């Protein structure tokens, strides 16, 4: 897949960290792979010229693109230009002469509080319409701070833009694991026939990080783990597991099915939040051989902060396919290992002819390596009928195959007009509906302390149904005898 158009790609907020660390490195890698030919217009209030913008971007490419080539940069540089301006219709109107009357993409690489203002100002300048092509608006998460603000953002953007013009970036949906969840499930007949409550006991979705704040304190201390990871990234992975198969591979069909399963999630009672949600905050500890401070000891963090750095949810889906199956979602910082997976636990066979505890797992792992593991049981060699666990494991890609980042995948999808990997507004709002009672309850009280470098707060175990347990972070099935 490659760009079919040379439509200008306008980055609003071109001097920011997102552009420097992620967007331009992804665009440059696509260019080196022969998949990008669009001019890139940087837009920000900085008093820069083209040369300043070029120098800034070149520095970032050298830092973040392992395959950086000075020859490729010399060819790529003429595609870049810079325009200075504020987020006003008057300033944006000057872009009309640059992009012309044809197709264009506008990427809002801005703080979330400015999304509505920027979208409306672009529309005021008439840049939301193209007589001779398309106009698309790309918005980074988070999409609101709660359900109310998400609805306000949607209303602000819809004043000037149609829903089909808006592409909401959730970079998890560009990851190989997310894409493979549906492909692996829907192209292998033996799986879909057991993809229901009759055969599946539980689902666990984990995203664990060893990192702390890493300079993101201003955003993170206002957001916390529930908003930063569960409401968007992990909720999207949950929908890919739980949705019914779509009739066609079309954006609206896919979004309809994802929204349907979100609407089927049982409301968390405000007075029983502790039965469905757990929060934690890391204290000082060790990551590997390195001592790290607690969250409240981090620079710029108030010593009375109640921001959660770990969040876990238990969800119930009230439909026929998933009746009685718990879905567990969790994510946290300063945990034992950088580890992420979607783990499907199958029920044991009805009669344990060869002993109990013979559970099967199907695991889609994202970190530390991207693989699919199937945990099975077979006879142990010897004279006795003893069993032992066997793991069938396959990596997603061969060594010779090129790996693309999530941003590269999603930028190409924007150019192609493929809206399937971009959440629709009702998916976003239904996700907020699910977590809003938890956010309200967590305005009171304190998160549970957990030591950095461990498995997270002990209280997470209270979410588990009887005879169930969390999978240990960092312990792959291949490591277990």
C-alpha positions as CSV (number, residue, x, y, z in Angstrom):
1,X,0.0,0.0,0.0
2,X,1.3,3.5,-0.9
3,X,0.0,7.0,-1.2
4,X,-2.2,7.3,-4.3
5,X,-2.2,11.1,-4.1
6,X,0.4,13.8,-3.7
7,X,-2.1,15.8,-1.6
8,X,-0.4,18.2,0.8
9,X,0.0,16.9,4.3
10,X,-0.3,19.9,6.7
11,X,0.9,19.4,10.3
12,X,-0.7,21.9,12.6
13,X,1.8,22.0,15.5
14,X,4.9,21.2,13.5
15,X,7.4,22.4,16.1
16,X,6.0,20.0,18.8
17,X,7.3,16.8,20.3
18,X,4.8,14.6,18.5
19,X,6.0,15.9,15.1
20,X,9.6,15.6,16.1
21,X,9.6,12.1,17.6
22,X,6.9,10.3,15.8
23,X,5.2,11.9,12.8
24,X,8.2,13.0,10.7
25,X,10.3,9.9,11.4
26,X,7.3,7.8,10.3
27,X,6.9,9.9,7.1
28,X,10.6,9.8,6.3
29,X,10.7,6.0,6.7
30,X,7.7,5.7,4.3
31,X,9.6,8.0,1.9
32,X,12.7,5.8,2.1
33,X,10.5,2.7,1.4
34,X,9.0,4.4,-1.7
35,X,5.6,4.9,-0.2
36,X,5.4,8.6,0.3
37,X,5.4,11.4,-2.2
38,X,3.2,14.1,-0.6
39,X,4.5,17.5,0.2
40,X,4.6,18.2,4.0
41,X,3.6,21.7,5.2
42,X,4.6,22.5,8.7
43,X,2.4,25.1,10.5
44,X,3.1,26.6,14.0
45,X,3.3,30.1,15.6
46,X,7.1,29.8,15.8
47,X,9.1,32.6,14.1
48,X,10.7,30.1,11.7
49,X,11.5,29.9,8.0
50,X,11.9,26.9,5.8
51,X,15.6,26.4,6.8
52,X,14.7,26.5,10.5
53,X,12.1,23.8,9.9
54,X,14.4,21.7,7.8
55,X,17.2,21.9,10.5
56,X,14.7,20.9,13.2
57,X,13.3,18.0,11.4
58,X,16.7,16.7,10.2
59,X,18.0,16.7,13.8
60,X,15.0,14.6,14.8
61,X,15.4,12.1,11.9
62,X,19.0,11.5,12.8
63,X,17.9,10.7,16.4
64,X,14.8,8.6,15.8
65,X,15.3,6.9,12.4
66,X,17.8,4.0,12.6
67,X,18.0,3.8,8.8
68,X,18.6,7.5,8.3
69,X,20.4,8.3,5.0
70,X,21.8,11.7,4.2
71,X,21.2,10.9,0.5
72,X,17.5,10.2,1.2
73,X,17.3,13.3,3.3
74,X,18.6,15.4,0.4
75,X,15.9,14.1,-1.8
76,X,13.2,14.4,0.8
77,X,13.9,17.9,2.0
78,X,12.4,19.7,-1.0
79,X,9.0,18.2,0.0
80,X,9.1,20.2,3.3
81,X,8.0,23.8,3.7
82,X,6.9,25.9,6.7
83,X,4.2,28.4,7.3
84,X,3.9,30.6,10.4
85,X,0.5,31.2,11.9
86,X,-1.9,31.1,14.8
87,X,-5.0,28.9,15.2
88,X,-7.3,31.4,13.6
89,X,-9.4,31.4,10.5
90,X,-7.6,34.5,9.2
91,X,-4.2,32.9,9.6
92,X,-5.3,29.5,8.2
93,X,-6.8,31.2,5.1
94,X,-3.2,31.9,3.9
95,X,-2.8,28.1,3.5
96,X,-5.3,28.1,0.7
97,X,-2.7,29.5,-1.7
98,X,-0.2,26.8,-0.6
99,X,-2.5,23.7,-0.9
100,X,-4.7,24.9,-3.8
101,X,-8.2,23.7,-4.5
102,X,-7.4,20.0,-4.4
103,X,-7.1,17.3,-1.8
104,X,-5.3,17.9,1.5
105,X,-4.8,16.3,5.0
106,X,-4.7,18.4,8.2
107,X,-3.0,16.7,11.1
108,X,-3.7,18.3,14.5
109,X,-0.4,17.6,16.4
110,X,-1.7,19.9,19.2
111,X,-2.6,19.8,22.9
112,X,-6.1,18.2,23.2
113,X,-7.6,21.4,24.5
114,X,-7.0,23.0,21.2
115,X,-8.6,20.4,18.9
116,X,-12.0,22.0,18.8
117,X,-10.5,25.5,18.2
118,X,-8.2,24.4,15.4
119,X,-10.9,22.3,13.7
120,X,-13.4,25.2,13.7
121,X,-10.8,27.7,12.5
122,X,-9.8,25.5,9.6
123,X,-13.5,25.3,8.6
124,X,-13.9,29.1,9.0
125,X,-11.0,29.5,6.5
126,X,-12.9,27.2,4.1
127,X,-10.2,24.5,4.3
128,X,-12.7,21.8,5.1
129,X,-14.0,21.7,1.6
130,X,-12.2,20.9,-1.7
131,X,-13.9,21.4,-5.1
132,X,-11.5,19.0,-6.7
133,X,-10.7,16.3,-4.1
134,X,-10.9,15.4,-0.4
135,X,-10.2,17.2,2.8
136,X,-9.4,15.1,5.9
137,X,-8.8,16.1,9.6
138,X,-6.6,13.9,11.8
139,X,-7.0,14.2,15.6
140,X,-4.7,12.6,18.2
141,X,-6.0,11.0,21.4
142,X,-7.2,11.8,24.0
143,X,-10.6,12.5,22.7
144,X,-11.9,14.4,25.7
145,X,-11.3,14.1,29.4
146,X,-14.7,12.4,30.2
147,X,-18.0,11.7,28.5
148,X,-19.2,15.3,28.7
149,X,-16.0,16.8,27.2
150,X,-15.9,14.0,24.5
151,X,-19.4,15.0,23.4
152,X,-18.4,18.7,23.4
153,X,-15.4,17.9,21.2
154,X,-17.5,15.9,18.8
155,X,-20.0,18.8,18.5
156,X,-17.2,21.3,18.0
157,X,-15.6,19.3,15.2
158,X,-18.9,18.5,13.6
159,X,-19.7,22.2,13.2
160,X,-17.3,22.3,10.2
161,X,-16.4,18.7,9.4
162,X,-18.4,15.6,8.4
163,X,-17.8,12.5,10.5
164,X,-16.4,10.7,7.5
165,X,-13.7,13.4,7.1
166,X,-12.4,12.9,10.7
167,X,-9.7,10.4,11.5
168,X,-9.1,9.8,15.2
169,X,-5.6,8.4,15.8
170,X,-5.4,5.6,18.3
171,X,-1.9,4.3,17.5
172,X,-2.7,0.9,19.1
173,X,-4.9,0.2,16.1
174,X,-1.9,0.4,13.8
175,X,0.0,-2.2,15.7
176,X,0.5,-5.6,14.2
177,X,-1.1,-7.3,17.2
178,X,-4.3,-5.3,16.9
179,X,-4.7,-5.9,13.2
180,X,-3.9,-9.6,13.7
181,X,-6.5,-10.1,16.3
182,X,-9.2,-9.9,13.7
183,X,-7.3,-11.5,10.8
184,X,-6.2,-14.5,12.8
185,X,-9.7,-14.9,14.4
186,X,-11.8,-14.4,11.3
187,X,-9.7,-16.4,8.7
188,X,-9.3,-19.6,10.8
189,X,-12.6,-21.5,11.0
190,X,-11.6,-23.5,14.0
191,X,-11.3,-20.3,16.1
192,X,-14.6,-18.6,15.3
193,X,-16.5,-21.7,16.1
194,X,-15.2,-21.6,19.8
195,X,-15.2,-17.8,20.1
196,X,-18.0,-17.6,22.7
197,X,-19.0,-18.2,26.3
198,X,-19.4,-21.9,25.7
199,X,-15.7,-22.3,25.3
200,X,-13.9,-19.2,26.6
201,X,-13.5,-18.8,30.3
202,X,-12.0,-15.3,30.5
203,X,-10.0,-12.7,28.6
204,X,-7.0,-10.7,30.0
205,X,-5.6,-7.7,28.3
206,X,-2.4,-6.3,29.9
207,X,-0.1,-3.5,29.0
208,X,2.8,-3.1,31.5
209,X,5.6,-0.6,31.3
210,X,8.8,-0.2,33.2
211,X,8.9,3.5,32.3
212,X,7.9,6.3,34.7
213,X,6.8,9.7,33.5
214,X,9.7,10.3,31.1
215,X,8.9,14.0,30.8
216,X,5.2,13.6,30.4
217,X,4.3,14.8,33.9
218,X,2.2,17.8,32.8
219,X,-0.2,15.6,30.8
220,X,0.0,12.4,32.9
221,X,-0.7,13.9,36.3
222,X,-4.0,15.3,34.9
223,X,-4.9,12.0,33.1
224,X,-3.7,9.0,35.0
225,X,-3.6,5.4,33.8
226,X,-7.3,4.9,33.3
227,X,-7.6,7.8,30.8
228,X,-4.2,7.3,29.3
229,X,-4.4,3.6,28.5
230,X,-7.7,1.8,29.4
231,X,-10.4,4.2,28.0
232,X,-8.8,4.2,24.6
233,X,-6.0,1.7,23.7
234,X,-7.1,-1.3,25.8
235,X,-10.8,-0.7,25.2
236,X,-10.1,-0.8,21.4
237,X,-8.3,-4.2,21.8
238,X,-11.3,-5.4,23.9
239,X,-13.7,-4.5,21.1
240,X,-11.6,-6.4,18.6
241,X,-11.9,-9.5,20.8
242,X,-15.5,-9.2,21.7
243,X,-17.2,-7.9,18.6
244,X,-19.3,-10.1,16.2
245,X,-17.8,-10.7,12.8
246,X,-18.8,-7.9,10.4
247,X,-20.7,-8.8,7.2
248,X,-18.2,-6.8,5.1
249,X,-14.8,-5.3,5.6
250,X,-16.0,-1.8,5.4
251,X,-15.4,1.0,7.9
252,X,-19.0,1.6,9.0
253,X,-19.7,-2.1,9.3
254,X,-16.7,-2.6,11.5
255,X,-17.5,0.5,13.6
256,X,-21.1,-0.6,14.1
257,X,-20.0,-3.9,15.5
258,X,-17.4,-2.4,17.8
259,X,-20.0,0.1,19.1
260,X,-22.5,-2.6,19.6
261,X,-20.3,-4.6,21.9
262,X,-19.4,-1.4,23.9
263,X,-23.1,-0.7,24.4
264,X,-23.5,-4.2,25.7
265,X,-21.0,-3.7,28.5
266,X,-22.7,-3.7,31.8
267,X,-22.8,-0.4,33.6
268,X,-20.5,-0.2,36.6
269,X,-22.6,0.7,39.6
270,X,-21.2,3.9,41.2
271,X,-21.6,2.4,44.7
272,X,-19.7,-0.8,43.8
273,X,-16.8,0.5,41.8
274,X,-14.3,-1.3,44.0
275,X,-15.8,-4.6,42.7
276,X,-15.0,-3.7,39.1
277,X,-12.0,-1.4,39.3
278,X,-8.6,-1.1,41.1
279,X,-6.1,1.7,41.0
280,X,-2.5,2.0,42.3
281,X,0.4,4.4,42.5
282,X,4.0,3.3,42.4
283,X,6.4,3.9,45.3
284,X,10.2,3.7,45.1
285,X,11.7,0.4,44.1
286,X,14.0,-1.1,41.5
287,X,13.7,-1.6,37.8
288,X,16.4,-4.2,37.0
289,X,19.5,-3.0,38.8
290,X,18.4,0.6,38.9
291,X,16.8,2.3,41.9
292,X,13.8,4.5,40.9
293,X,11.8,7.1,42.9
294,X,8.1,6.8,43.8
295,X,5.5,8.7,41.8
296,X,5.1,11.4,44.4
297,X,8.9,11.9,44.4
298,X,9.1,12.5,40.7
299,X,10.0,16.1,39.6
300,X,7.0,18.4,39.4
301,X,4.6,15.9,41.1
302,X,2.9,17.1,44.2
303,X,3.6,14.9,47.3
304,X,-0.2,14.5,47.8
305,X,-1.1,13.6,44.2
306,X,-3.8,10.9,43.9
307,X,-3.1,10.2,40.2
308,X,-3.2,6.5,39.5
309,X,-0.3,5.0,37.7
310,X,-2.0,1.6,37.5
311,X,-5.6,0.8,36.6
312,X,-7.5,-2.4,36.2
313,X,-11.1,-3.1,35.2
314,X,-13.4,-6.1,35.1
315,X,-16.0,-5.8,32.3
316,X,-19.1,-7.9,31.7
317,X,-20.8,-8.1,28.3
318,X,-24.5,-8.6,28.4
319,X,-25.1,-10.5,25.2
320,X,-25.5,-14.1,24.1
321,X,-22.0,-14.6,22.9
322,X,-20.3,-13.5,26.1
323,X,-22.7,-14.1,28.9
324,X,-20.8,-14.9,32.1
325,X,-17.3,-14.3,30.6
326,X,-15.2,-11.7,32.5
327,X,-12.9,-9.4,30.5
328,X,-10.0,-8.1,32.5
329,X,-8.1,-5.0,31.4
330,X,-5.0,-3.5,33.2
331,X,-2.1,-1.2,32.6
332,X,0.5,0.4,34.7
333,X,3.9,2.1,35.0
334,X,7.0,1.0,36.8
335,X,6.1,-2.7,36.6
336,X,8.3,-5.7,36.4
337,X,8.8,-5.7,32.6
338,X,7.8,-4.0,29.4
339,X,5.1,-6.6,28.6
340,X,1.8,-6.5,26.6
341,X,-0.6,-9.2,25.6
342,X,-4.2,-10.2,24.8
343,X,-4.7,-13.6,26.5
344,X,-7.7,-15.8,25.8
345,X,-8.3,-18.5,28.4
346,X,-10.3,-21.5,27.2
347,X,-12.4,-23.7,29.5
348,X,-11.0,-27.0,30.6
349,X,-12.5,-30.1,28.9
350,X,-15.6,-31.4,30.7
351,X,-13.9,-34.5,32.2
352,X,-10.4,-34.3,33.5
353,X,-9.2,-37.7,32.4
354,X,-5.6,-36.8,32.9
355,X,-5.9,-34.4,35.8
356,X,-7.2,-30.9,36.5
357,X,-5.7,-27.6,35.6
358,X,-5.3,-28.4,31.9
359,X,-6.3,-25.0,30.6
360,X,-5.6,-23.8,27.1
361,X,-4.5,-20.2,26.3
362,X,-4.3,-18.3,23.1
363,X,-2.0,-15.4,23.6
364,X,-1.4,-12.5,21.2
365,X,1.7,-10.8,22.5
366,X,2.8,-7.3,21.6
367,X,5.8,-6.9,23.9
368,X,8.7,-7.8,24.3
369,X,8.2,-9.6,21.0
370,X,5.2,-9.9,18.7
371,X,4.1,-13.5,18.6
372,X,1.1,-15.8,18.8
373,X,1.3,-18.6,21.4
374,X,-1.1,-21.5,21.8
375,X,-0.8,-23.3,25.1
376,X,-1.7,-27.0,24.6
377,X,-1.3,-30.3,26.4
378,X,0.2,-33.5,25.2
379,X,1.6,-36.8,26.5
380,X,4.9,-36.7,28.2
381,X,7.4,-39.2,26.7
382,X,7.7,-42.4,28.8
383,X,5.8,-45.4,30.1
384,X,3.2,-43.5,32.0
385,X,0.2,-41.5,30.7
386,X,1.4,-38.2,32.1
387,X,0.8,-34.9,30.4
388,X,2.9,-31.8,30.0
389,X,2.3,-28.4,28.6
390,X,3.4,-27.6,25.0
391,X,3.4,-24.1,23.5
392,X,3.0,-23.7,19.7
393,X,4.5,-20.3,19.0
394,X,4.9,-18.3,15.9
395,X,6.3,-14.7,15.3
396,X,4.3,-12.3,13.3
397,X,7.0,-11.6,10.8
398,X,10.0,-13.3,9.2
399,X,13.5,-11.8,9.7
400,X,13.6,-10.6,6.1
401,X,10.3,-8.8,6.2
402,X,10.2,-5.0,6.8
403,X,8.5,-3.9,10.0
404,X,6.4,-0.7,9.9
405,X,5.5,1.3,13.0
406,X,1.9,2.0,14.0
407,X,2.2,5.5,12.8
408,X,3.4,4.4,9.4
409,X,0.5,2.1,9.1
410,X,-2.0,4.7,10.1
411,X,-0.6,7.5,8.0
412,X,-1.0,5.3,4.9
413,X,-4.5,4.5,5.9
414,X,-5.3,8.2,6.1
415,X,-4.0,8.8,2.7
416,X,-5.9,5.8,1.3
417,X,-9.1,7.1,2.9
418,X,-9.4,3.8,4.9
419,X,-11.3,4.6,8.0
420,X,-11.4,1.1,9.5
421,X,-8.5,1.6,12.0
422,X,-9.8,5.0,13.3
423,X,-12.5,5.0,16.1
424,X,-15.8,6.6,15.2
425,X,-17.3,9.2,17.6
426,X,-19.8,6.7,19.1
427,X,-17.0,4.2,20.0
428,X,-15.2,7.0,21.8
429,X,-18.3,8.1,23.7
430,X,-19.4,4.6,24.7
431,X,-15.9,4.0,26.1
432,X,-16.2,7.1,28.2
433,X,-19.6,5.9,29.4
434,X,-18.0,2.7,30.7
435,X,-15.3,4.4,32.6
436,X,-17.1,7.5,33.8
437,X,-18.4,6.0,37.0
438,X,-14.9,4.9,37.9
439,X,-13.5,8.3,37.3
440,X,-16.2,9.8,39.5
441,X,-15.5,7.4,42.3
442,X,-11.8,7.9,42.1
443,X,-12.1,11.7,42.9
444,X,-12.3,10.5,46.5
445,X,-9.8,8.3,48.4
446,X,-6.3,7.2,47.6
447,X,-4.7,4.8,45.1
448,X,-3.1,1.7,46.6
449,X,0.6,1.8,46.8
450,X,2.7,-0.7,44.9
451,X,6.5,-1.1,44.8
452,X,8.2,-0.1,41.5
453,X,9.5,-3.2,39.7
454,X,6.7,-5.5,40.8
455,X,3.4,-6.9,39.6
456,X,1.3,-3.9,40.6
457,X,-1.1,-3.4,43.6
458,X,-2.2,-6.5,45.5
459,X,-5.8,-5.3,45.4
460,X,-6.1,-6.2,41.7
461,X,-6.7,-9.8,42.7
462,X,-10.1,-8.9,44.1
463,X,-11.4,-8.4,40.6
464,X,-10.8,-12.0,39.7
465,X,-13.7,-14.5,39.6
466,X,-13.3,-17.6,41.8
467,X,-10.4,-19.9,40.9
468,X,-9.0,-17.3,38.4
469,X,-5.7,-15.3,38.7
470,X,-3.9,-12.7,36.7
471,X,-1.1,-13.9,34.4
472,X,2.2,-12.9,35.8
473,X,3.7,-9.9,34.0
474,X,6.9,-10.8,32.1
475,X,6.5,-14.5,32.4
476,X,5.8,-15.9,29.0
477,X,4.2,-19.3,28.5
478,X,7.5,-20.5,27.0
479,X,9.3,-19.7,30.2
480,X,7.0,-22.0,32.2
481,X,7.8,-25.6,32.5
